[in-house]
Amino acid sequence: MAENSTPDLTVPPAPGFPRAVGKVEVDNPVWLAPLAGISYASFRRFHRSLGAGLTHTEMVSALGLKYKGRKTKELLSGGDGDEPCVLQLFGSNAEDIRTGAGSALQIRSFAALEVNMACPMPKVTKKGSGAALLENADTAAAIIKALKSFDLPVWAKLRLVPQDARLSTEEFCAELIDAGADLILLHGRTPAQRYEGRASKEAVSAAARQFPGMIGGSGDCSEPEDMVSYLDGGCVSVLAARGVLRDATLIPRTLAALGAGVPEELTNPSPQTQKEMLLRLCRGICAAEGERPALGMAKRMCAAIFRGFAGAPGLRSRCASAGSWRMMEEMLAAFPESAQAAEYKSGADTALPPDND
């Protein structure tokens, strides 16, 4: 593969698609999740090009939009290659979220408006936002009703409601649906679990069976079979979240498992193909968001993709120590020569079998 080239990334719609899910027309049910600090425009465009049926902005503060914060507005950039894109907002009351949504829609259009009722982090919940709304169904329902005034699909993303709460997960979902929610994306952990332990696919599937066509699944999706299991359990969509940071081809490989005609280079990518994809992603990030996020993304993903061949541990170590995006870009561009150099400097690596490195 020539330098800076990319494989044919054309991924046709999954069988049975395109069709409307949550009143949004999509090519498939495999979507890119909102990832805090990561789901900027170039990242969304990259995964949309790999077949993601839909993308999300990262979680955007309704108050930040209300008071016209510059950094908050920057989270809305895109509109060229990331569509259909859903705006995810967080806030503690209907007035703030409605005002924030109005400000956002003056900047660009979105396929749907989504309310975050899932974030478990104290800096969000202590202000009554995110997962704190799971304890206040009346406010959550009022937010959904307020957003319906924009004549756009309104979604909610939430976690499993704790067992000692006033309402069960299913009862909370029913409140939102009665208020007008067009889709609920349900993560299979409680707020107390944060990102630890295992997500309960069973609990998500139970809600999906109770509300056919209304529940999307999320949580612990690192392999295509994880993604497919949510769909087999009755969910109408599934979110690829942290798994795409370990495997850039998670979405196309899942689509292949669903029967879409995905190019082989994306279902069984060589290290060289993965390197070319990583360069394309991070060069896009550098151009749009700057060198620092490009370097951070490259370091994070190099640790996952450079495995299973002689010299891989040494190469990962060199990537981790890169002090600038230029250094990292030069190292990646030189692959596989850089891997051979790393192997030479760390000869002990060659004694390890591929599965152990």
C-alpha positions in Angstrom: 0.0 0.0 0.0 1.5 3.3 -1.0 2.3 6.0 1.6 -0.8 8.0 2.7 -3.1 5.6 0.8 -6.1 4.0 2.4 -8.0 0.9 1.7 -11.4 1.0 -0.1 -13.5 2.1 2.8 -16.9 1.8 1.0 -19.1 -0.2 3.4 -22.6 -0.8 2.0 -25.7 -0.7 4.2 -26.4 -3.7 6.5 -29.1 -6.1 5.4 -32.5 -4.6 6.1 -31.2 -1.0 6.0 -31.4 1.9 5.4 -34.4 2.4 7.6 -35.5 4.7 10.4 -34.4 4.0 14.0 -35.6 6.5 16.6 -37.1 8.4 13.6 -33.6 8.9 12.1 -32.8 7.2 8.8 -29.6 5.2 9.2 -27.5 2.8 7.1 -27.1 0.3 9.9 -27.6 -0.2 13.6 -23.9 0.0 14.6 -23.2 3.5 15.9 -20.4 5.6 17.3 -21.0 6.5 20.9 -20.4 9.9 22.4 -16.9 9.7 24.0 -15.9 12.6 26.3 -12.8 14.4 25.0 -12.6 12.2 21.9 -15.7 12.4 19.8 -14.6 15.6 17.9 -15.5 16.1 14.3 -12.5 14.4 12.7 -13.0 11.3 14.9 -16.7 11.2 13.9 -15.9 11.5 10.2 -13.3 8.8 10.4 -15.6 6.2 11.9 -18.5 7.3 9.6 -16.2 6.5 6.7 -15.6 3.1 8.2 -19.4 2.4 8.2 -20.8 3.7 11.4 -24.5 4.2 10.8 -24.6 7.3 13.0 -22.3 9.4 15.1 -22.6 11.5 18.3 -21.1 14.7 19.5 -19.4 14.3 22.8 -21.5 15.4 25.8 -22.1 19.1 25.4 -23.1 21.4 28.3 -26.4 23.1 27.8 -25.3 25.9 30.1 -22.1 26.4 28.1 -24.3 26.8 25.0 -26.7 29.0 26.8 -23.9 31.4 27.8 -22.2 31.0 24.4 -19.0 29.5 25.7 -16.4 29.3 22.9 -15.0 25.9 23.8 -18.5 24.5 24.1 -19.4 25.7 20.6 -16.2 24.0 19.3 -17.7 20.7 20.2 -20.4 21.2 17.6 -18.1 21.5 14.6 -18.6 19.1 11.8 -21.4 18.6 9.4 -19.3 17.4 6.5 -18.9 13.7 6.6 -20.2 13.0 10.1 -23.9 12.8 9.4 -26.3 11.6 10.6 -25.0 13.2 13.8 -26.8 13.4 17.1 -26.3 16.2 19.5 -25.9 15.0 23.1 -26.7 17.6 25.8 -26.4 17.5 29.5 -28.1 19.8 32.0 -30.2 19.7 35.1 -33.5 21.2 34.0 -35.7 21.6 31.0 -35.2 25.4 30.5 -31.4 25.2 30.3 -31.4 22.2 28.0 -34.1 23.7 25.7 -32.1 27.0 25.5 -28.9 25.2 24.9 -30.4 23.1 22.1 -31.7 26.2 20.5 -28.3 27.8 20.5 -26.7 24.6 19.1 -29.2 24.4 16.2 -28.3 28.0 15.2 -24.8 26.7 14.6 -25.5 23.5 12.7 -28.3 20.9 12.1 -28.5 17.6 13.8 -30.4 14.4 13.1 -31.7 14.2 16.7 -31.4 15.7 20.1 -30.2 13.4 22.9 -30.2 14.0 26.7 -27.4 12.5 28.8 -28.9 10.8 31.8 -26.0 8.4 32.1 -22.7 10.1 33.0 -21.8 8.9 36.6 -19.0 11.4 37.2 -19.4 13.6 40.3 -18.5 16.8 38.5 -21.7 16.2 36.4 -24.0 14.5 38.9 -23.4 16.9 41.8 -25.1 19.6 39.7 -28.2 17.4 39.0 -27.1 16.4 35.5 -26.2 13.1 33.9 -27.0 10.0 36.0 -28.5 12.3 38.8 -31.6 12.6 36.6 -32.3 8.9 37.2 -33.4 9.9 40.6 -35.8 12.6 39.3 -38.1 11.1 36.7 -40.3 14.2 36.7 -37.5 16.5 35.7 -36.2 14.0 33.1 -39.7 13.7 31.5 -40.0 17.5 31.5 -36.7 17.8 29.6 -37.9 15.4 27.0 -41.2 17.3 26.6 -39.3 20.6 26.3 -37.0 19.3 23.5 -40.0 18.1 21.5 -40.7 21.7 20.6 -37.8 21.6 18.1 -39.6 19.1 15.8 -36.7 16.8 15.9 -36.4 13.2 17.2 -35.6 13.3 20.9 -33.5 10.6 22.5 -32.1 9.8 26.0 -29.0 7.9 27.1 -29.2 6.4 30.5 -27.8 3.7 32.7 -29.5 0.9 34.7 -31.5 2.5 37.5 -30.2 1.3 41.0 -32.4 -1.4 42.6 -33.2 0.8 45.6 -34.5 3.6 43.4 -38.2 4.6 43.4 -38.6 3.5 39.8 -37.1 0.5 38.1 -35.2 0.8 34.8 -38.3 -0.3 32.9 -40.5 2.2 34.7 -38.1 5.0 34.2 -38.0 4.2 30.4 -41.8 4.2 30.3 -41.8 7.7 31.9 -39.5 9.0 29.1 -41.4 7.3 26.3 -44.7 8.7 27.6 -43.1 12.1 27.6 -42.2 11.7 23.9 -38.8 10.1 23.8 -38.2 8.4 20.4 -35.3 6.2 21.4 -33.5 5.3 24.6 -29.9 4.2 24.6 -29.3 2.1 27.6 -25.9 1.3 29.2 -25.8 -1.9 31.2 -24.2 -0.5 34.3 -25.6 1.4 37.2 -24.1 4.8 38.1 -22.4 3.4 41.1 -20.4 1.0 38.9 -19.1 3.9 36.8 -16.9 2.0 34.3 -16.0 -0.9 36.5 -17.4 -4.5 36.6 -19.4 -5.9 33.8 -22.3 -4.4 31.9 -25.4 -6.4 32.1 -26.5 -7.3 28.6 -29.3 -9.3 30.1 -30.9 -6.2 31.8 -30.6 -4.2 28.6 -32.2 -7.0 26.6 -35.0 -7.2 29.1 -35.8 -3.6 28.6 -35.6 -4.0 24.8 -38.1 -6.8 24.9 -40.5 -4.7 27.0 -40.2 -1.7 24.6 -39.8 -3.2 21.1 -38.1 -0.8 18.7 -37.3 1.7 21.4 -34.1 0.6 23.1 -30.5 0.7 21.9 -27.7 -1.1 23.8 -24.4 -0.1 25.2 -21.6 -1.4 27.4 -18.6 -3.8 27.1 -18.4 -3.9 23.3 -14.9 -4.8 22.5 -15.5 -7.5 19.9 -18.1 -7.9 17.1 -19.9 -10.7 19.0 -20.4 -8.3 21.9 -22.1 -5.8 19.6 -24.2 -8.5 17.8 -25.4 -9.9 21.2 -27.2 -6.6 21.9 -29.0 -6.7 18.6 -29.8 -10.4 19.0 -31.2 -9.5 22.4 -33.8 -7.2 20.9 -32.0 -3.8 20.8 -32.5 -1.8 17.6 -29.0 -0.3 17.7 -25.7 -0.7 19.5 -23.0 1.8 20.5 -19.3 1.3 19.8 -17.5 3.2 22.6 -14.1 2.5 24.1 -13.8 -0.5 22.0 -12.9 1.6 18.9 -9.9 2.9 20.8 -8.5 -0.6 21.0 -9.7 -1.6 17.5 -10.3 1.0 14.8 -12.0 -1.7 12.7 -14.5 -2.8 15.4 -17.4 -1.2 13.5 -16.7 -2.6 10.1 -16.0 -6.0 11.5 -19.3 -5.9 13.3 -21.1 -4.9 10.1 -19.4 -7.9 8.4 -20.8 -10.2 11.1 -24.2 -8.8 10.3 -23.8 -9.7 6.7 -22.7 -6.3 5.1 -20.2 -6.5 2.3 -17.2 -5.1 4.1 -13.8 -5.0 2.3 -11.5 -7.7 3.6 -8.8 -5.1 4.4 -11.2 -3.9 7.1 -12.3 -7.3 8.5 -8.8 -8.7 8.7 -6.4 -5.7 8.6 -2.7 -6.2 8.4 -0.5 -4.1 10.7 0.4 -2.0 7.6 -3.3 -1.3 6.9 -3.8 -0.4 10.6 -0.9 2.0 10.4 -2.3 3.7 7.3 -5.7 4.0 9.0 -4.1 5.4 12.2 -2.1 8.0 10.2 -5.2 9.1 8.3 -7.2 9.4 11.6 -4.5 11.4 13.4 -3.5 13.6 10.5 -7.2 14.5 10.3 -7.2 15.3 14.1 -4.0 17.3 13.7 -5.5 19.4 10.9 -8.8 20.0 12.7 -8.1 19.9 16.4 -4.4 20.3 16.7 -1.1 18.4 17.3 -1.7 17.6 21.0 -5.0 15.6 20.6 -3.4 13.9 17.5 -0.4 12.8 19.6 -2.6 11.6 22.4 -4.8 9.6 20.1 -1.8 8.0 18.3 -0.3 7.0 21.6 -3.5 5.5 22.9 -4.1 3.5 19.7 -0.5 2.4 19.0 -0.6 0.5 22.3 -3.5 -1.6 20.9 -2.7 -2.1 17.2 1.0 -2.9 17.4 0.8 -6.4 18.7 1.5 -9.9 17.6 4.7 -9.5 15.6 8.4 -9.5 16.4 9.5 -6.0 17.5 6.0 -4.9 18.6 6.8 -4.3 22.3 9.8 -2.2 21.5 7.8 -0.2 18.9 5.0 0.4 21.4 7.6 1.7 23.9 9.0 4.1 21.3 5.6 5.4 20.4 4.7 6.0 24.0 7.9 8.1 24.4 7.3 10.3 21.4 7.4 13.9 22.5 5.5 15.5 19.6 3.1 14.6 16.8 5.9 15.2 14.2 8.0 12.5 15.9 5.1 10.1 16.1 4.1 10.7 12.5 7.6 10.1 11.3 7.8 6.9 13.3 4.5 5.6 12.0 5.3 6.6 8.4 8.5 4.6 8.6 6.7 1.4 9.7 7.6 -1.5 9.3 11.2 -0.3 9.4 10.5 1.3 12.8 9.4 -2.0 14.1 12.5 -3.7 12.8 14.6 -1.0 14.5 12.7 -1.6 17.7 13.3 -5.3 17.5 17.0 -4.7 17.0 17.2 -2.5 20.1 15.2 -5.0 22.1 16.3 -8.4 21.0 14.6 -10.2 23.9 11.3 -9.5 22.2 12.0 -12.0 19.4 12.0 -14.8 22.0 8.4 -14.2 22.8 5.7 -16.0 20.9 3.3 -13.6 19.1 0.4 -14.2 21.5 2.5 -13.3 24.6 3.8 -9.8 23.7 
